[in-house]
Amino acid sequence: MNPVTIGVIGCGPIAQAGHLPAIVKASNATLSAVCDRSQRLRDYARLVHHVPVSYADASELLADPLIEAVVIAVADQFHISLAMAALDAGKHVLVEKPLGVDVASCRQLEAHAASRGLIVQIGNNKRFDPGIAYAHDMAHTAIGRPIMYRGWYCDSLYRYIVTDNVQPTVIQADDAIRPDGNPKGDRRRYLLLTHGSHLVDTARYICGPITHVQTLLRHQDNTWCWLSSVTFANGAIGQLDLTVTIRGDHHEGFHLYASEGSIIGKTYLPWYLKSSDVEVFTHHDQTYHRPLGADGHSYKRQIEGFVAAIRGEPQRGATVLEGRAAVQVLTAMTYSAHHNGIQVAVNEMEGAP
Ligand SMILES: NC(=O)c1ccc[n+]([C@@H]2O[C@H](COP(=O)([O-])OP(=O)(O)OC[C@H]3O[C@@H](n4cnc5c(N)ncnc54)[C@H](O)[C@@H]3O)[C@@H](O)[C@H]2O)c1
């Protein structure tokens, strides 16, 4: 496959730990330029990864005719405007999750992308965890009609002890561009958006669109726990548990019970580069099936999937519609939790989580 030339906008933590090394390792991509307003961060990225060009301004990178596609690795509040500008410049886009911070702006990008003939992929890297990809494929082909899906994403109080050890050392800079105010200070909103976007996308990927949500929120002892009963468009019922943080190890996974089989999955922090442990039982042969998933580098595989989609293969990564739908589910969870757990129709949500 002819490699795709990629420019990375934003050289902050996720670019340093995830995207930049992932692009360098990807079999079908070339890291051709980096961009950050912070000189320290763009110099660091350029030198560590031997990148030929760096830009201070995103518009300069987008005007570079040698760049075919961009990775947008900036704060959530800037995703939509930069993705729009990239599409206007004729670039394919991989934009970090969550797609946006409200449904209306996600819809604007959706409309903007519709007629462009360019790939827009959301950074839901878990779709490129081979275990989760296997669960998706088996859920859609081998185990009949879904009955119940249960998903959980419970961040550990001790997570940064682990990630500081297994990630490359992340460089910070005072001159990095930050959104106005302090959006991360609003923990109720920030934690739901940043972690919930993984929980919801994995549920939708394996079990399909979510139509209704009932959420209870418990905030106690510096722990946020969103517990949601959900209904899927295919009639399956489900439960989603987002807890930040638990006093225990990172705890993430899923169960799916279906008419002709079942799936159990345990997911690891992505920085271990270890595929989820997944077992699929199929009723017809009375057998458990378990993939190896030797290549568990979900960030690298995400880039390879993005490039494959650009080169005409089916898009496995989350589309702009799926990114918008996830933000809509998170908005429904917020609304329901605020109203003592009432049932909310996801497609009626047009606000912001
Ligand atoms: N998929 C995952 O596993 C995962 C993990 C962590 C973070 N994320 C997501 O990645 C995104 C970025 O996270 P982060 O912690 O790296 O953010 P950050 O805000 O710390 O860093 C972003 C960088 O982008 C630069 N930047 C912003 N706007 C720019 C512009 N217009 N031109 C040039 N440079 C610009 C900033 O200077 C900053 O250095 C967030 O949306 C977050 O939710 C995803």
The ligand as an ORCA input file, in Angstrom:
! r2SCAN-3c Opt
* xyz 0 1
  N      -7.593      8.026     22.753
  C      -6.964      8.110     23.912
  O      -6.565      7.101     24.499
  C      -6.703      9.466     24.507
  C      -5.885      9.584     25.636
  C      -5.613     10.861     26.126
  C      -6.168     11.983     25.519
  N      -6.996     11.827     24.431
  C      -7.600     13.009     23.776
  O      -6.573     13.685     23.038
  C      -6.840     15.075     22.996
  C      -5.588     15.834     23.375
  O      -5.211     15.494     24.693
  P      -3.847     16.081     25.314
  O      -3.875     15.684     26.748
  O      -2.691     15.707     24.471
  O      -4.165     17.665     25.166
  P      -3.302     18.984     25.545
  O      -4.287     20.106     25.508
  O      -2.481     18.779     26.774
  O      -2.265     19.131     24.321
  C      -2.705     19.577     23.063
  C      -1.612     20.339     22.344
  O      -2.182     20.884     21.144
  C      -1.642     22.193     20.927
  N      -2.623     22.959     20.140
  C      -3.921     23.169     20.432
  N      -4.508     23.892     19.458
  C      -3.551     24.127     18.530
  C      -3.530     24.829     17.287
  N      -4.639     25.413     16.786
  N      -2.392     24.884     16.586
  C      -1.256     24.315     17.080
  N      -1.209     23.633     18.245
  C      -2.353     23.544     18.965
  C      -1.441     22.768     22.312
  O      -0.447     23.777     22.293
  C      -1.037     21.522     23.122
  O       0.356     21.391     23.189
  C      -8.046     15.312     23.904
  O      -9.192     15.459     23.103
  C      -8.164     14.029     24.718
  O      -9.510     13.696     25.052
  C      -7.233     10.593     23.922
*
